[in-house]
Amino acid sequence: MIGIIAAMDLELDMIRSKLDNTVTEVAGGITFYRGKYRNNEVACAVCGMGKVFAAMCTEAMIIKYSPKLIINTGVAGSLSGGLKQLDSAVAEKCVQHDMDTSPLGDPVGMISGINKIYFDADKKASEQLIKCYDEDKKPKLCTIATGDVFVSDKDKKKHIVDTFGASVCDMESGAIAHVCFAADTPFVISRVMSDGTEGDAALDYFTLRGIAADMSCTAVLKFIQKYGEQYA
C-alpha cells in the first residue's frame, strides 16, 4: 500500500481521478479514497492546510492502512533564488521552522521529546521520484521548512534560509515527516513552486497553484507506475 496526502483538493484531484475501483472510507475524521493505480494499492486523502491537519491525517492513514511509503504531494513557496515559479523540489529532509523552545536552551527548530531538528525523507524513494519529473523540470533535493504561516515576507524567508538552510517552505510536510518518523514509516515529499522569491507571493500562489499541483501529481503517478511494486 502506498499512501498519498495532499493539503487541498486541487493537489489530489488528478491522482484521485486515475484510481480504479475507488472506495471511500473514513478513519479518524479523515476521508480516504482507496483504489488501484496500475495494479498498485493506493490510499489517498486531503488533509487540510496546516501542521495539525497534516499530522492527524498521517496518523490516521498509518493506523488504518499501514502504508509502506507515504507520499506528500502539492505546491510550495520558494525561499531560494535558485528555485523559480513552477520549478520542482523533492525533500532530502524536513524541518519545522516555527518550533522554538530556544528560551529554554534548545536549538531553534528542535522537537522536544525526541530531540530532533531534521527528519530525513526516504533516500531511495526520493531518488526514484526525481527520475519521474520531466528532464527540463528535474527537481533538486533540498530542505523543506514547514510552519503554520504562509511565508511571503522577505525577511522571514531570509531567516528560514539562514537558520535551517532550507530552499522551500510549506505548511504540511514537516508535520507529516514528524509523524512518519514516530511511526517508523518511510516518506517522500513532492513539491512544485507556486510562488517564487520575487513579486507578490499570494498573487502568484492563486495564479499558479493549479498548474503546480498537476505537475507534482504527474510525477507522483509516474513514480507509482515505475516503482510502485517495490512498496506493494
C-alpha positions in Angstrom: 0.0 0.0 0.0 1.2 3.5 -0.9 -0.3 6.4 1.0 -0.7 9.8 -0.6 -1.5 13.0 1.3 -2.3 16.5 -0.1 -3.4 19.6 1.7 -6.1 20.7 -0.8 -8.5 19.0 -3.3 -6.7 20.6 -6.3 -3.5 19.0 -5.2 -5.1 15.5 -5.2 -7.8 15.7 -7.9 -5.6 14.3 -10.7 -4.4 11.3 -8.7 -7.9 10.6 -7.3 -9.4 10.6 -10.8 -6.9 8.0 -12.0 -7.7 5.4 -9.4 -9.6 2.2 -10.3 -12.3 0.6 -8.1 -12.3 3.5 -5.7 -14.0 3.2 -2.4 -14.4 5.9 0.2 -13.6 5.2 3.8 -13.5 7.4 6.9 -11.0 7.0 9.8 -10.1 9.4 12.5 -12.4 12.0 10.9 -10.4 11.8 7.6 -12.0 10.8 4.3 -9.8 8.4 2.5 -10.0 7.2 -1.1 -8.7 3.7 -1.6 -8.2 2.1 -5.0 -5.7 0.9 -7.5 -3.4 2.6 -10.0 -1.6 0.3 -12.4 -2.4 -2.6 -10.1 -0.8 -0.8 -7.1 -2.8 -0.4 -4.0 -3.2 3.3 -3.1 -4.9 5.2 -0.3 -5.1 8.9 -0.6 -6.6 11.8 1.4 -6.9 15.6 1.5 -5.7 16.6 5.0 -6.4 20.4 5.0 -3.9 23.2 5.4 -1.5 23.4 8.3 0.5 21.1 10.6 -2.3 19.8 12.8 -4.5 18.6 10.0 -1.4 17.1 8.3 -0.4 15.2 11.4 -4.0 14.0 12.1 -4.3 12.6 8.5 -0.9 11.0 8.6 -1.6 9.2 11.9 -5.0 8.0 10.7 -3.5 6.7 7.4 -0.8 4.8 9.2 -3.2 3.2 11.7 -5.7 2.2 9.1 -3.6 1.2 6.1 0.0 0.6 7.4 1.4 2.0 4.1 5.0 1.0 3.2 5.5 4.6 1.9 3.7 7.9 2.4 3.9 10.5 -0.4 3.1 14.1 0.3 2.3 16.0 -2.9 1.5 19.6 -3.6 2.6 23.2 -4.0 5.1 25.2 -2.0 6.9 28.5 -1.9 10.5 29.1 -2.9 12.9 30.5 -0.4 15.9 30.4 -2.8 16.6 32.4 -6.0 17.6 29.0 -7.4 14.0 27.9 -7.4 11.6 29.8 -9.5 7.8 29.5 -10.2 6.9 26.1 -11.4 10.3 24.7 -10.5 10.1 21.4 -8.6 11.7 20.1 -5.4 12.0 16.8 -3.6 12.7 16.8 0.1 16.0 15.5 1.4 14.9 16.5 4.9 12.2 18.5 6.6 12.2 20.9 9.5 9.5 22.8 11.4 10.7 26.4 11.3 8.1 27.7 13.8 9.1 25.2 16.5 11.1 27.3 19.0 11.9 26.5 22.6 15.2 28.3 22.4 14.4 30.4 25.6 14.8 27.1 27.4 18.2 26.5 25.9 17.2 24.3 22.9 18.3 24.9 19.3 15.7 26.6 17.2 13.6 24.0 15.4 14.3 21.1 17.8 11.3 18.9 18.5 11.1 18.4 22.3 11.0 14.9 23.5 12.8 13.3 20.5 15.5 16.0 20.3 15.5 16.2 16.5 15.5 19.2 14.2 15.5 17.5 10.8 13.6 14.5 9.6 15.2 12.6 6.7 13.0 11.6 3.7 13.5 8.1 2.3 16.6 8.3 0.2 15.8 5.6 -2.3 12.2 6.8 -2.9 13.3 10.4 -3.2 15.9 9.5 -5.9 13.3 7.5 -7.7 10.8 10.3 -7.6 13.3 12.8 -9.1 13.5 10.5 -12.1 9.8 10.9 -12.6 9.9 14.6 -13.4 10.4 15.8 -17.0 14.0 16.4 -17.9 13.6 20.2 -18.0 11.9 20.2 -14.6 14.2 17.8 -12.7 13.9 18.7 -9.0 16.6 19.4 -6.6 17.0 17.5 -3.3 16.6 20.1 -0.6 15.5 21.0 2.9 11.8 21.9 3.2 10.8 24.1 6.1 7.2 23.9 7.4 5.2 26.2 9.6 1.7 27.3 10.3 2.2 30.5 8.3 2.1 31.5 4.6 5.6 32.9 4.2 5.7 35.9 2.0 7.8 38.4 3.9 11.4 38.6 2.5 12.9 39.0 6.0 11.1 35.9 7.2 12.3 33.9 4.2 15.9 35.0 4.8 15.6 34.0 8.5 14.4 30.5 7.5 17.2 30.1 4.9 19.9 31.4 7.3 18.7 29.3 10.2 17.8 26.0 8.6 19.5 26.0 5.1 16.0 25.5 3.6 15.1 26.2 0.0 11.4 25.6 0.1 8.6 26.4 2.6 5.2 24.9 3.1 2.6 24.2 5.8 2.4 20.4 6.0 5.5 18.3 5.1 7.4 18.8 8.3 4.4 17.6 10.3 3.9 14.6 8.0 7.7 13.8 8.4 7.4 14.1 12.2 4.6 11.6 12.4 6.2 9.2 9.9 9.4 9.3 12.0 7.5 8.4 15.2 5.7 5.6 13.4 8.8 4.3 11.5 7.1 4.8 8.2 9.2 6.0 5.1 8.1 9.2 3.4 8.8 11.2 0.4 7.8 14.8 -0.4 7.0 16.2 -3.9 6.6 19.9 -4.3 6.3 22.4 -7.2 6.7 26.1 -6.6 3.5 28.1 -6.9 5.3 31.3 -5.8 8.9 32.4 -6.1 11.2 34.8 -4.2 10.2 37.8 -6.2 6.9 39.5 -6.8 3.6 39.1 -4.9 3.7 35.6 -3.3 -0.1 35.5 -2.6 -1.0 36.6 -6.1 1.4 34.1 -7.6 0.0 31.3 -5.4 -3.6 31.8 -6.6 -2.5 32.2 -10.2 -0.2 29.1 -10.4 -1.3 26.7 -7.8 -3.4 24.6 -10.1 -0.6 24.2 -12.7 1.9 23.5 -10.0 -0.3 20.9 -8.3 -0.9 19.0 -11.5 2.9 18.9 -12.2 3.5 17.3 -8.8 0.7 14.8 -9.3 2.0 13.8 -12.7 5.4 13.0 -11.2 3.8 11.0 -8.4 1.7 8.9 -10.8 4.8 8.1 -12.8 6.5 7.1 -9.6 3.7 4.7 -8.7 3.7 3.3 -12.3 7.5 2.7 -12.4 8.3 1.9 -8.8 5.0 1.0 -7.1 5.6 -2.7 -6.9 8.5 -2.1 -4.5 6.1 -0.6 -2.0 3.2 -3.1 -2.5 
